[in-house]
Amino acid sequence: MRIFLLIQLVVLLAISGCANTRSSSFKEMSSAYREVVEQYSTDNILLNIVRASNNMPLSFLDIPSVVGSGSMTVSAGIGTDVYSKAPASVGGFFSAANTATDSSNTSGSLGMSINNGFTFTQSSLDNSSFMLAFLKEMPIEYVDYKGTERLRPRTVEYSLLIDKIELVSPDGEKVLRFVNDPMAPHYQKFQEALLLLIEVGLRAESRTQSTPITPPMSQAEYLAYSRGMNNALIDNIVKGSIEVVKKSKGSSISYQLFKNTPYSVMCVNKHEAKRLYDNFFHEASYCETSAVDDVSEMNYSSVSNMYKERSRDLKDMKINIKLRSVGNVFDYLGSVMLVQQKTPPKDVLIYPSRNLLQSYYDAYKEPTPLLKVYKNNSSINPVASVKYRGDIYAISDDDDSYSKIVIEYLSILLTMAKVPGSIPASPAVLVR
């Protein structure tokens, strides 16, 4: 009986050891992989900002797949030597030998070996599919995407996305143009113009343009037309991209098909703009859904007073905003990094904004650097660090800047640029 108990104990230990080892091993490997990929992505973004500051080509890599493999071998054995008085008979077999040296013994053995690992595929994004999306001007819809914007001031987001602001008179003769370039001598004017627009509620608004695709039809004509509709047309009507509009004029009724095309515009709150600037903005610059009680995000009184003085003879100005490409965002941050490293150094400051959580707003009551990149500074606690041309560049995990928020937003923009086909099926580099 003792032998069988021993066998059961050995097998139980082997099974439990196998399960525990496999579970903890997989968890540790998964956690290690997650941390490595997170750091890989962050460092890749910082490295390309550094490249942009040196006027060098940008280059991106991606890890499209990870394959895990593992094996485990368990072996167990038991050996027994029995010394009996008379092994030939049943009774003698279970009788002990007479000599003191003739004693029975039992021995056991247990062995286990584990092999596991991951195979990474690392692909280059230096191809036309990715670059076309990467270098194409971002659509205005990007401004309206929702995500972690509660922790990202609108001034940060707009500073990254907007390349140029133009205020144009109806006749086109008077144009106020502001370029978002920290290297330009009039960069401060762009920041003032941006604060002016944010104060009056600058945002992206979705609209729909309806275009007739059929002439007006009588009821009989429409019934005949509807019987010949193909499945694609019916499907678009169900989805709402094509709309059947019924019109009544006296006793006659007509039907007409319109194609609805969604588009987005940048606009300001009508009530807030009129309250602060009277007729400075054109009707076309107002959002169609302008809330009366839409409180200004921040009271930039100095900027407001300055524009009231400058624009006494200006009215009905239309807003024309040009967005960057994702590639231009990296160029812009490269310029931000360059002005920091000049003599004397200068930070690109972002003014506070109320669309943060209150705790974050308390932390950013004063103008705060948009991005801080430290060069060869070993005293900081880095959240990202890369070596480029013999120098170490790092972003701090706990300084007074929006650096981590900028990196997070850049990660989103890069993901949006990874259109289908941009990540090659065959990896450029295989890492084992």
C-alpha positions as CSV (number, residue, x, y, z in Angstrom):
1,M,0.0,0.0,0.0
2,R,2.8,2.4,0.8
3,I,4.2,1.8,-2.7
4,F,1.0,2.8,-4.3
5,L,0.6,5.9,-2.1
6,L,4.1,6.9,-3.1
7,I,3.3,6.5,-6.7
8,Q,0.1,8.7,-6.4
9,L,2.1,11.3,-4.5
10,V,4.8,11.5,-7.2
11,V,2.2,11.8,-10.0
12,L,0.3,14.5,-8.1
13,L,3.4,16.5,-7.5
14,A,4.4,16.2,-11.2
15,I,1.0,17.4,-12.4
16,S,0.7,20.3,-10.0
17,G,4.2,21.4,-10.7
18,C,3.6,21.2,-14.4
19,A,0.4,23.4,-14.1
20,N,2.0,25.9,-11.8
21,T,5.1,26.3,-13.8
22,R,3.2,26.6,-17.1
23,S,0.8,29.2,-15.7
24,S,3.4,31.4,-14.0
25,S,5.8,31.0,-17.0
26,F,3.1,32.2,-19.5
27,K,2.1,35.1,-17.3
28,E,5.7,36.3,-16.8
29,M,6.5,36.0,-20.5
30,S,3.3,37.8,-21.5
31,S,4.0,40.7,-19.0
32,A,7.6,40.9,-20.2
33,Y,6.4,41.1,-23.9
34,R,3.8,43.8,-23.1
35,E,6.4,45.9,-21.4
36,V,8.9,45.5,-24.2
37,V,6.4,46.4,-26.9
38,E,5.2,49.5,-25.0
39,Q,8.7,50.7,-24.5
40,Y,9.5,49.8,-28.1
41,S,6.6,52.0,-29.4
42,T,7.4,55.0,-27.2
43,D,11.1,54.9,-28.0
44,N,10.3,54.7,-31.7
45,I,8.2,57.9,-31.5
46,L,10.9,59.8,-29.6
47,L,13.6,58.6,-32.0
48,N,11.8,60.0,-35.0
49,I,11.2,63.4,-33.2
50,V,15.0,63.5,-32.7
51,R,15.5,62.5,-36.4
52,A,13.2,65.3,-37.5
53,S,15.2,67.9,-35.4
54,N,18.3,66.8,-37.3
55,N,16.6,67.0,-40.7
56,M,17.0,63.3,-41.2
57,P,14.5,60.9,-42.8
58,L,11.9,59.4,-40.6
59,S,11.7,55.6,-40.4
60,F,9.2,53.5,-38.5
61,L,9.1,49.8,-37.6
62,D,6.2,47.7,-36.3
63,I,5.7,44.4,-34.6
64,P,2.7,42.9,-36.4
65,S,2.7,39.4,-34.8
66,V,4.1,37.4,-31.9
67,V,4.2,33.6,-31.9
68,G,4.8,31.8,-28.6
69,S,6.1,28.3,-28.3
70,G,6.8,26.0,-25.4
71,S,7.3,22.4,-24.4
72,M,7.5,20.5,-21.1
73,T,8.7,17.0,-20.4
74,V,7.9,15.2,-17.1
75,S,9.3,11.8,-16.1
76,A,8.7,9.8,-13.0
77,G,9.8,6.3,-12.0
78,I,9.7,3.9,-9.0
79,G,12.0,0.9,-8.3
80,T,11.4,-1.8,-5.6
81,D,13.7,-4.6,-4.3
82,V,12.1,-7.2,-2.1
83,Y,14.1,-9.9,-0.2
84,S,11.9,-12.8,0.9
85,K,12.4,-16.0,3.0
86,A,11.0,-18.3,0.2
87,P,10.1,-16.4,-3.0
88,A,8.9,-19.6,-4.7
89,S,5.8,-19.8,-2.4
90,V,3.1,-17.2,-1.7
91,G,3.6,-17.4,2.0
92,G,7.3,-17.3,1.8
93,F,7.3,-14.4,-0.6
94,F,5.6,-12.2,2.0
95,S,8.0,-13.5,4.8
96,A,11.1,-11.5,5.5
97,A,14.5,-13.0,5.0
98,N,16.4,-14.3,8.0
99,T,19.5,-12.3,7.6
100,A,19.7,-8.8,8.8
101,T,21.2,-7.6,5.6
102,D,18.4,-9.0,3.5
103,S,16.0,-6.0,3.7
104,S,13.6,-4.7,1.1
105,N,13.9,-1.2,-0.3
106,T,11.9,1.2,-2.5
107,S,13.3,4.1,-4.6
108,G,11.7,6.8,-6.8
109,S,12.8,9.4,-9.3
110,L,11.2,12.5,-10.8
111,G,12.4,14.7,-13.6
112,M,11.0,17.7,-15.5
113,S,12.4,20.0,-18.3
114,I,10.7,23.2,-19.7
115,N,11.4,25.1,-22.9
116,N,9.5,28.3,-23.9
117,G,10.0,31.4,-25.9
118,F,8.5,34.0,-28.3
119,T,9.2,34.7,-31.9
120,F,8.7,38.4,-33.0
121,T,8.2,39.6,-36.5
122,Q,9.5,43.2,-37.0
123,S,8.3,44.9,-40.2
124,S,9.4,48.2,-41.8
125,L,6.7,50.8,-42.6
126,D,8.9,52.4,-45.3
127,N,6.5,51.6,-48.1
128,S,4.1,53.6,-50.3
129,S,0.9,52.5,-48.5
130,F,2.0,53.8,-45.2
131,M,3.8,56.9,-46.5
132,L,0.8,58.0,-48.6
133,A,-1.3,58.0,-45.4
134,F,1.5,59.4,-43.3
135,L,2.2,62.4,-45.6
136,K,-1.4,63.2,-46.5
137,E,-3.1,66.1,-44.9
138,M,-5.3,64.9,-42.0
139,P,-9.0,65.3,-42.5
140,I,-10.9,67.6,-40.2
141,E,-12.7,64.6,-38.7
142,Y,-9.5,63.9,-36.7
143,V,-10.2,67.0,-34.6
144,D,-13.6,65.6,-33.7
145,Y,-12.4,62.1,-32.6
146,K,-13.1,61.3,-29.0
147,G,-10.7,59.4,-26.7
148,T,-8.6,60.6,-23.8
149,E,-9.2,64.3,-24.6
150,R,-10.2,64.9,-21.0
151,L,-6.5,64.7,-20.1
152,R,-5.4,66.6,-23.3
153,P,-6.0,70.3,-23.4
154,R,-7.4,71.6,-26.7
155,T,-4.5,73.9,-27.0
156,V,-2.1,70.9,-27.0
157,E,-4.2,69.1,-29.6
158,Y,-4.7,72.1,-31.9
159,S,-1.0,73.1,-31.6
160,L,-0.1,69.6,-33.0
161,L,-2.8,69.4,-35.7
162,I,-3.1,72.9,-37.1
163,D,-0.5,74.1,-39.6
164,K,-2.0,77.4,-40.6
165,I,-4.9,79.7,-39.6
166,E,-6.3,82.2,-42.1
167,L,-9.0,84.9,-41.4
168,V,-10.3,86.1,-44.8
169,S,-12.6,89.0,-45.6
170,P,-15.7,88.2,-47.8
171,D,-14.1,89.9,-50.8
172,G,-10.8,88.1,-50.2
173,E,-8.8,91.4,-50.0
174,K,-7.9,91.2,-46.4
175,V,-6.2,88.1,-45.1
176,L,-4.8,87.5,-41.7
177,R,-2.4,84.5,-42.0
178,F,-0.8,82.8,-39.0
179,V,1.7,80.0,-39.5
180,N,2.3,77.4,-36.7
181,D,6.1,77.3,-36.8
182,P,8.1,77.8,-33.6
183,M,11.2,78.7,-35.7
184,A,9.3,81.6,-37.4
185,P,9.7,85.2,-36.0
186,H,6.0,85.7,-35.7
187,Y,5.1,82.5,-34.0
188,Q,3.7,84.3,-31.0
189,K,1.0,85.8,-33.3
190,F,-0.1,82.3,-34.2
191,Q,-0.5,81.4,-30.6
192,E,-2.6,84.5,-30.0
193,A,-4.8,83.7,-32.9
194,L,-5.3,80.1,-31.7
195,L,-6.2,81.3,-28.2
196,L,-8.7,83.7,-29.7
197,L,-10.4,80.9,-31.6
198,I,-10.4,78.5,-28.6
199,E,-12.0,81.2,-26.5
200,V,-14.9,81.4,-28.9
201,G,-15.3,77.6,-29.0
202,L,-13.3,76.5,-32.0
203,R,-14.2,72.9,-32.9
204,A,-15.0,70.5,-35.7
205,E,-18.6,70.1,-36.7
206,S,-20.1,67.3,-38.8
207,R,-22.5,68.4,-41.6
208,T,-24.2,66.8,-44.5
209,Q,-24.4,68.0,-48.1
210,S,-27.4,66.8,-50.1
211,T,-27.0,66.6,-53.9
212,P,-30.0,65.7,-56.1
213,I,-29.4,62.6,-58.2
214,T,-32.8,62.4,-59.9
215,P,-35.3,65.1,-61.2
216,P,-38.5,65.6,-59.3
217,M,-40.9,62.7,-60.1
218,S,-44.7,62.4,-59.8
219,Q,-46.1,59.6,-57.7
220,A,-46.7,57.4,-60.7
221,E,-43.2,58.1,-62.0
222,Y,-41.6,57.3,-58.7
223,L,-43.5,54.0,-58.3
224,A,-42.3,53.0,-61.8
225,Y,-38.7,54.1,-60.9
226,S,-38.7,52.3,-57.6
227,R,-39.6,49.0,-59.2
228,G,-36.4,49.2,-61.2
229,M,-34.1,49.9,-58.3
230,N,-31.1,47.6,-57.9
231,N,-30.0,46.2,-54.6
232,A,-27.1,48.7,-54.2
233,L,-29.5,51.6,-54.4
234,I,-32.0,50.1,-52.0
235,D,-29.1,49.4,-49.6
236,N,-27.9,53.0,-49.7
237,I,-31.5,54.2,-49.1
238,V,-31.7,52.0,-46.0
239,K,-28.4,53.2,-44.7
240,G,-29.4,56.9,-45.3
241,S,-26.6,57.8,-47.7
242,I,-29.4,58.3,-50.3
243,E,-32.6,59.9,-49.2
244,V,-36.1,60.0,-50.8
245,V,-37.5,63.5,-50.3
246,K,-41.2,64.0,-50.6
247,K,-42.4,67.5,-51.5
248,S,-45.9,68.8,-51.5
249,K,-46.9,71.8,-53.6
250,G,-50.7,72.5,-53.5
251,S,-52.4,69.3,-54.5
252,S,-49.4,67.9,-56.4
253,I,-46.8,65.6,-54.7
254,S,-43.3,64.9,-56.1
255,Y,-40.5,62.6,-55.1
256,Q,-36.8,63.2,-55.6
257,L,-33.6,61.2,-54.6
258,F,-30.8,63.1,-52.9
259,K,-27.3,61.8,-52.1
260,N,-26.1,62.7,-48.6
261,T,-22.4,63.3,-48.3
262,P,-21.0,63.9,-44.8
263,Y,-18.2,66.4,-44.3
264,S,-16.7,68.4,-41.4
265,V,-15.8,72.0,-41.0
266,M,-14.0,74.1,-38.3
267,C,-16.3,76.6,-36.7
268,V,-16.8,78.7,-33.6
269,N,-19.8,79.2,-31.2
270,K,-22.0,81.9,-32.6
271,H,-23.2,83.3,-29.3
272,E,-19.8,83.5,-27.7
273,A,-18.2,85.0,-30.8
274,K,-20.8,87.7,-31.1
275,R,-20.7,88.5,-27.4
276,L,-16.9,89.0,-27.4
277,Y,-16.2,90.2,-31.0
278,D,-19.5,91.5,-32.3
279,N,-19.5,91.1,-36.1
280,F,-15.8,90.1,-36.5
281,F,-16.7,86.6,-37.8
282,H,-18.8,85.8,-40.9
283,E,-22.0,83.8,-40.5
284,A,-20.3,80.9,-42.4
285,S,-17.8,80.6,-39.5
286,Y,-20.5,79.8,-36.9
287,C,-21.3,76.3,-35.9
288,E,-24.9,75.3,-36.8
289,T,-25.3,73.8,-33.3
290,S,-24.1,76.7,-31.2
291,A,-25.2,76.3,-27.6
292,V,-26.2,79.6,-25.8
293,D,-24.7,78.5,-22.5
294,D,-21.4,77.2,-24.0
295,V,-19.0,78.8,-21.5
296,S,-15.6,79.9,-22.9
297,E,-12.9,77.3,-22.2
298,M,-10.6,79.9,-20.8
299,N,-10.8,83.7,-20.4
300,Y,-7.8,84.9,-22.5
301,S,-8.7,88.6,-21.8
302,S,-5.4,90.0,-22.9
303,V,-5.7,88.3,-26.3
304,S,-9.3,89.4,-26.6
305,N,-8.5,93.0,-26.0
306,M,-5.6,93.0,-28.4
307,Y,-7.8,91.6,-31.2
308,K,-10.5,94.1,-30.6
309,E,-8.0,96.9,-31.1
310,R,-6.4,95.3,-34.2
311,S,-9.7,94.4,-35.9
312,R,-11.7,97.6,-35.6
313,D,-12.0,97.9,-39.4
314,L,-12.4,94.1,-39.9
315,K,-15.7,92.2,-40.0
316,D,-17.4,89.1,-41.5
317,M,-14.1,87.3,-41.5
318,K,-14.2,83.7,-42.6
319,I,-12.1,81.0,-40.9
320,N,-9.8,78.9,-43.0
321,I,-7.8,76.3,-41.2
322,K,-5.3,73.9,-42.7
323,L,-4.3,70.8,-40.9
324,R,-1.0,69.0,-41.0
325,S,-0.1,65.5,-42.1
326,V,1.1,63.1,-39.5
327,G,4.6,63.5,-40.9
328,N,4.3,67.3,-40.5
329,V,3.5,66.8,-36.8
330,F,6.9,65.1,-36.3
331,D,8.6,68.0,-38.2
332,Y,6.8,70.5,-36.0
333,L,7.9,68.7,-32.8
334,G,11.5,68.5,-34.2
335,S,11.4,72.3,-34.5
336,V,10.0,72.5,-30.9
337,M,13.0,70.4,-29.8
338,L,15.4,72.6,-31.8
339,V,14.3,75.9,-30.2
340,Q,14.8,74.3,-26.8
341,Q,18.5,73.5,-27.6
342,K,19.3,76.9,-28.9
343,T,21.2,79.5,-26.9
344,P,19.4,80.8,-25.0
345,P,17.0,77.9,-24.8
346,K,13.3,78.6,-25.3
347,D,10.3,76.4,-24.6
348,V,7.1,76.3,-26.7
349,L,4.5,77.1,-24.0
350,I,0.9,75.9,-23.9
351,Y,-1.6,78.0,-22.1
352,P,-3.9,76.4,-19.6
353,S,-7.3,75.0,-20.6
354,R,-10.4,74.0,-18.7
355,N,-11.2,70.9,-20.6
356,L,-8.9,68.9,-18.3
357,L,-10.0,67.1,-15.2
358,Q,-9.9,69.4,-12.3
359,S,-6.9,67.8,-10.7
360,Y,-5.0,68.1,-13.9
361,Y,-6.2,71.7,-14.4
362,D,-4.8,72.6,-10.9
363,A,-1.4,71.1,-12.0
364,Y,-1.3,73.2,-15.2
365,K,-2.5,76.7,-14.1
366,E,0.5,78.3,-15.7
367,P,1.8,78.1,-19.2
368,T,3.5,74.7,-19.6
369,P,6.1,73.4,-22.1
370,L,4.5,71.4,-24.9
371,L,7.5,69.0,-25.2
372,K,10.7,68.7,-23.2
373,V,13.5,66.5,-24.6
374,Y,16.6,66.2,-22.4
375,K,20.0,65.6,-24.0
376,N,22.7,63.7,-22.1
377,N,20.9,64.3,-18.8
378,S,21.3,61.3,-16.4
379,S,19.6,63.0,-13.5
380,I,16.0,62.6,-14.8
381,N,13.7,59.6,-14.5
382,P,13.1,58.8,-18.2
383,V,9.8,57.4,-19.6
384,A,11.6,57.1,-23.0
385,S,15.2,57.2,-23.9
386,V,17.1,56.7,-27.2
387,K,20.6,57.0,-28.4
388,Y,21.2,58.9,-31.6
389,R,24.6,59.8,-33.1
390,G,26.4,59.3,-29.8
391,D,24.0,61.4,-27.7
392,I,21.2,60.2,-25.3
393,Y,17.8,61.9,-25.7
394,A,15.1,61.3,-23.1
395,I,11.6,62.4,-21.9
396,S,11.1,62.7,-18.2
397,D,8.3,60.8,-16.5
398,D,7.6,63.5,-13.9
399,D,8.6,67.0,-15.2
400,D,6.3,70.0,-15.7
401,S,5.5,69.4,-19.4
402,Y,2.9,67.9,-21.7
403,S,5.5,65.5,-23.1
404,K,3.7,62.2,-22.2
405,I,0.4,63.5,-23.4
406,V,2.1,64.4,-26.7
407,I,3.6,61.0,-27.1
408,E,0.3,59.3,-26.4
409,Y,-1.5,61.5,-29.0
410,L,1.3,60.8,-31.6
411,S,0.7,57.1,-31.0
412,I,-2.9,57.5,-32.0
413,L,-2.0,59.5,-35.1
414,L,0.5,56.8,-36.2
415,T,-2.1,54.1,-35.7
416,M,-4.5,56.1,-37.9
417,A,-1.8,56.2,-40.6
418,K,-1.4,52.4,-40.7
419,V,-4.0,51.8,-43.4
420,P,-4.6,48.3,-44.8
421,G,-1.5,47.1,-46.7
422,S,0.9,49.4,-44.9
423,I,2.3,46.6,-42.6
424,P,4.0,44.1,-44.9
425,A,2.9,40.4,-44.7
426,S,6.6,39.4,-44.8
427,P,8.7,40.9,-42.0
428,A,11.8,42.9,-42.8
429,V,13.6,41.6,-39.7
430,L,12.9,38.4,-37.8
431,V,13.8,38.5,-34.1
432,R,14.1,35.4,-32.1
